Amino acid sequence: MSKRDLILVVDDSRIIRNRLESILTRSGFDVILREDGEKAILAVLEYYPDLILMDYNMPEMDGIHAARVLKGYSQTRMIPIAMFTDNRNIEEKVKSFKVGIEDYILKNVAESELVARVKRLLNWKKDRENIIREKQKLEGLLNNLSEAIIIVDNSGLLVFFNHRAAERFMLIPELIMSKRLEELFPNLKDMEEVFSAVLEKRETEGVEVVIDHGDGKRIYDVSVRRVHLGFTEDIGGAVIFSDITAEKETEKLRSEFYSMVAHEMRTPISVVLGYTQLILEGNAGELTELQREFLSGVEEKGLALRKLVDDFLEVSRLKNKFIILNKKVLILPNL
């Protein structure tokens, strides 16, 4: 059996309280009755109802005062409040909505409309709770990722960041949630492509960024992904920082090792080729045709091996962004 929704009715008129209780009970709701704002607040803290129908004008503490108190606490601000009144004053409505009240119902409303409004508010509350749960799941997922993630709107203003981003970049919500992305990384030219992607509403990836954290520099592979909340609302971009410092250090060590091995191989190959060429030139005596054929084969394979080593060293230099320029003077003919 499913739980029935609980509605708190607050009105200083016994007649109105009883009428509302009768209508709501017949419609399948559980009802609590209170006669003023103070007792309403105590009832909310005790029962946590799903909806509050509250009279605007009451002695002791009126409805707007009680609503302001309830909307001021995180434990109760999510409970929808419908202000129940016989006054059609626009200023009164505006004042109610400024406090955070979700609806405004006239006391002479038809029973069918009252029930419909109550059901709409309860459905709205359930939808909001589902959205909050999904948001909490998403935040939990993002907070457990190893990547640092900062979400910004289309103007670059911070919307959200996960625990890893807070840890890496010393982010404190109270101090930086009104800041733009470029304010977090001032004068960091490596981030220019990321800033441009956010403002131009496009995605990018593979942006290598070096950030000095004070206790050492870290290398990040940064990408920007478009982010959507709800069904179609585009709130900007998710800037994802993947720490690749360890990978870069490993790659550098591997490259240095391969380069060292290649250099060490080049020396004995050159020696073998040198002696082979000396023998082929007759410096060690006359050679038979068969000996010359064998040594020519050794020379050919030695040259191929040396070329392979040279190519390997060239690839290693390119990977490390180190290129040797062979400069030549070019004289153009007079035209």
C-alpha positions in Angstrom: 0.0 0.0 0.0 1.5 3.3 -1.1 2.0 6.1 1.4 -0.6 8.9 1.3 0.5 12.5 0.9 0.3 14.5 4.1 -1.0 18.1 3.9 -0.8 20.7 6.6 -3.8 23.1 6.7 -3.2 26.4 8.6 -6.1 28.8 9.2 -7.5 30.7 12.1 -11.0 29.8 11.0 -12.3 26.5 12.3 -14.9 26.5 9.5 -12.4 26.8 6.8 -10.1 24.2 8.4 -12.9 21.7 8.6 -14.0 22.4 5.0 -10.5 21.9 3.7 -10.0 18.8 5.7 -13.2 17.3 4.4 -12.3 18.0 0.7 -8.8 16.8 1.0 -9.6 13.7 3.0 -12.3 12.7 0.4 -9.6 13.1 -2.3 -7.2 10.6 -0.6 -4.9 12.8 1.4 -3.9 12.8 5.1 -4.5 16.2 6.8 -3.1 18.0 9.8 -4.8 21.1 11.1 -3.2 24.1 12.8 -4.7 27.6 13.6 -1.6 29.9 13.5 1.9 30.4 12.1 3.8 29.4 15.2 2.0 26.1 15.6 2.3 25.5 11.8 6.1 25.8 12.1 6.2 23.3 15.0 4.0 20.9 13.0 6.2 21.1 10.0 9.3 20.3 12.1 7.5 17.3 13.6 5.7 15.8 10.6 7.5 17.2 7.5 4.3 17.4 5.4 4.3 17.1 1.6 2.4 20.3 1.2 1.3 23.3 3.3 -2.0 25.3 2.7 -1.7 28.4 4.8 -3.9 31.4 5.5 -2.3 34.8 4.7 -3.9 36.7 7.6 -3.7 35.1 11.0 -3.3 36.5 14.6 0.0 36.1 16.4 2.1 35.0 13.5 0.6 35.5 10.0 1.2 33.2 7.0 3.8 35.3 5.2 5.9 35.5 8.4 5.6 31.7 8.9 6.4 31.0 5.3 9.5 33.2 5.5 10.8 31.2 8.5 10.1 27.9 6.7 11.8 29.0 3.5 14.8 30.1 5.5 15.8 26.6 6.6 17.3 24.0 4.3 15.3 21.3 6.0 11.9 22.8 5.2 12.4 25.2 2.3 11.7 22.5 -0.3 8.1 21.9 1.1 5.7 23.7 -1.3 3.5 26.3 0.3 0.2 27.5 -1.2 -1.0 30.8 0.4 -4.8 30.5 1.1 -6.6 33.9 1.2 -9.7 35.7 0.2 -7.8 38.8 -0.8 -7.2 39.5 -4.5 -4.6 42.2 -3.8 -1.7 42.0 -6.4 0.8 43.4 -3.9 0.0 40.7 -1.5 0.6 38.1 -4.2 3.9 39.7 -5.2 5.0 39.7 -1.6 4.1 36.0 -1.2 6.1 35.0 -4.3 9.1 37.0 -3.2 9.2 34.9 0.0 9.3 31.8 -2.2 5.7 30.6 -1.9 4.8 28.3 -4.8 1.1 29.1 -5.3 -1.7 31.5 -4.3 -5.3 30.1 -3.9 -8.5 32.1 -3.2 -10.6 30.7 -0.4 -13.8 30.7 -2.5 -12.1 28.4 -5.1 -14.2 25.5 -6.4 -13.5 22.1 -4.9 -12.4 20.6 -8.2 -9.9 23.4 -8.8 -8.5 23.2 -5.2 -7.9 19.5 -5.6 -6.3 20.0 -9.0 -4.0 22.7 -7.7 -3.0 20.5 -4.7 -2.2 17.5 -7.0 -0.2 19.8 -9.3 1.9 21.1 -6.4 2.5 17.6 -5.1 3.5 16.3 -8.5 5.8 19.4 -8.9 7.4 18.5 -5.5 8.0 14.9 -6.6 9.5 16.0 -9.9 11.8 18.4 -8.1 12.9 15.7 -5.6 13.7 13.4 -8.5 15.7 16.1 -10.2 17.6 16.7 -6.9 18.3 13.0 -6.5 19.6 12.7 -10.1 21.7 15.8 -9.5 23.2 14.3 -6.4 23.9 11.0 -8.2 25.7 13.0 -11.0 27.7 15.0 -8.5 28.6 11.8 -6.6 29.8 10.3 -9.9 31.8 13.3 -10.8 33.3 13.6 -7.4 34.6 10.0 -7.6 36.4 10.5 -10.9 40.2 10.8 -11.0 39.9 13.7 -13.5 39.5 17.3 -12.3 36.2 18.7 -13.8 35.1 22.3 -13.9 31.7 23.1 -15.4 31.1 26.6 -16.7 28.2 28.4 -18.4 28.5 29.9 -21.9 30.1 33.1 -20.6 32.8 31.1 -18.7 31.2 31.6 -15.3 31.8 28.7 -12.9 28.7 26.5 -12.2 30.2 23.4 -10.6 33.5 21.7 -9.9 34.2 18.2 -8.4 36.3 17.3 -5.4 39.4 16.6 -7.5 39.3 20.0 -9.1 38.9 21.6 -5.7 41.9 19.7 -4.4 44.1 20.3 -7.4 43.4 24.0 -7.9 42.5 25.0 -4.3 39.0 26.0 -5.1 36.7 27.2 -2.3 32.9 27.5 -3.4 32.3 30.6 -1.2 35.2 32.4 -2.9 35.2 31.4 -6.5 31.6 30.4 -7.7 31.1 33.9 -9.1 34.4 33.8 -11.0 35.1 33.1 -14.6 37.3 30.3 -15.8 40.1 32.5 -17.0 40.3 34.1 -13.5 41.3 30.7 -12.1 44.2 30.4 -14.5 45.4 34.0 -15.1 48.3 34.6 -17.6 48.3 30.9 -18.5 48.8 30.9 -22.3 48.4 27.1 -22.5 44.7 27.6 -21.6 43.9 30.0 -24.4 42.5 27.3 -26.6 40.3 26.1 -23.8 39.0 29.6 -23.0 38.2 30.0 -26.7 36.3 26.7 -26.9 34.1 27.6 -24.0 33.2 31.1 -25.3 32.7 29.8 -28.9 30.4 26.9 -27.6 32.5 24.2 -29.2 34.4 21.1 -28.1 38.1 20.5 -28.1 40.5 17.9 -26.8 44.2 17.1 -26.6 45.2 20.5 -25.2 48.4 20.0 -23.2 48.7 22.4 -20.3 51.4 22.8 -17.7 50.3 24.2 -14.3 52.6 25.1 -11.5 50.9 24.0 -8.2 53.6 25.6 -6.0 55.0 22.2 -4.9 55.8 21.3 -8.5 54.5 21.4 -12.1 51.9 19.1 -13.4 51.0 18.3 -17.0 47.3 18.0 -18.0 45.5 16.8 -21.1 42.6 19.2 -21.2 39.4 18.8 -23.1 36.1 20.7 -23.3 32.7 18.9 -23.7 29.3 20.5 -24.1 27.0 20.0 -21.1 23.2 19.8 -21.1 21.0 19.8 -18.0 17.3 18.9 -18.2 16.1 18.2 -21.7 17.5 21.0 -23.9 19.1 23.6 -21.7 22.7 24.1 -22.7 24.6 25.5 -19.7 28.0 25.6 -21.3 31.0 23.3 -21.1 32.7 20.8 -18.9 36.4 21.4 -18.8 38.2 18.1 -18.0 41.7 18.0 -16.7 43.5 14.6 -17.0 46.8 14.5 -15.2 49.3 13.0 -17.6 52.4 13.9 -15.6 53.4 10.3 -14.8 52.7 9.2 -18.4 54.9 12.0 -19.7 57.7 11.2 -17.3 57.5 7.5 -18.3 57.5 8.4 -22.0 60.5 10.6 -21.5 62.4 7.9 -19.7 61.5 5.4 -22.3 62.6 7.7 -25.1 65.9 8.4 -23.4 66.5 4.7 -22.9 65.8 3.9 -26.5 67.9 6.8 -27.7 70.8 5.6 -25.4 70.5 2.0 -26.7 70.4 3.3 -30.3 73.5 5.4 -29.8 75.3 2.4 -28.1 74.4 0.2 -31.1 75.6 2.8 -33.6 79.2 2.7 -32.4 79.9 -1.1 -32.9 78.0 -1.0 -36.2 80.3 1.8 -37.4 83.3 -0.2 -36.3 82.2 -3.3 -38.1 81.4 -1.3 -41.3 84.8 0.5 -41.0 86.8 -2.8 -40.8 84.7 -4.4 -43.5 85.4 -1.5 -45.9 89.1 -1.5 -45.1 89.3 -5.2 -45.9 87.3 -4.7 -49.1 89.7 -2.0 -50.2 92.6 -4.5 -49.9 94.2 -3.1 -46.8 94.3 -6.6 -45.3 95.6 -8.4 -48.3 94.2 -9.8 -51.5 90.7 -11.2 -51.4 89.2 -14.1 -53.3 86.0 -13.5 -55.2 84.1 -15.6 -52.6 85.6 -13.6 -49.7 84.7 -10.3 -51.4 81.1 -11.5 -52.0 80.7 -12.5 -48.3 82.2 -9.2 -47.1 80.0 -7.2 -49.5 77.0 -8.9 -48.0 78.2 -8.0 -44.5 78.7 -4.3 -45.6 75.2 -4.2 -47.2 73.5 -5.5 -44.1 75.6 -3.3 -41.9 74.6 -0.2 -43.8 70.9 -1.2 -43.6 71.2 -1.7 -39.9 72.9 1.7 -39.4 70.2 3.4 -41.5 67.6 1.6 -39.2 69.3 3.0 -36.1 69.6 6.5 -37.6 65.8 6.4 -38.5 65.1 5.3 -34.9 67.1 8.2 -33.5 65.3 10.7 -35.8 61.9 9.5 -34.7 63.0 9.8 -31.1 64.1 13.4 -31.7 60.8 14.2 -33.3 58.9 12.8 -30.4 60.9 14.9 -28.0 60.3 17.9 -30.3 64.1 18.2 -30.9 65.0 18.6 -34.6 68.5 19.2 -35.9 68.5 21.8 -38.7 71.0 21.3 -41.5 71.6 24.8 -42.7 72.8 25.5 -46.2 73.5 28.7 -48.0 71.2 29.0 -51.0 72.2 31.3 -53.8 69.4 32.3 -56.1 70.3 33.0 -59.7 69.7 36.6 -61.0 66.5 36.7 -62.8 
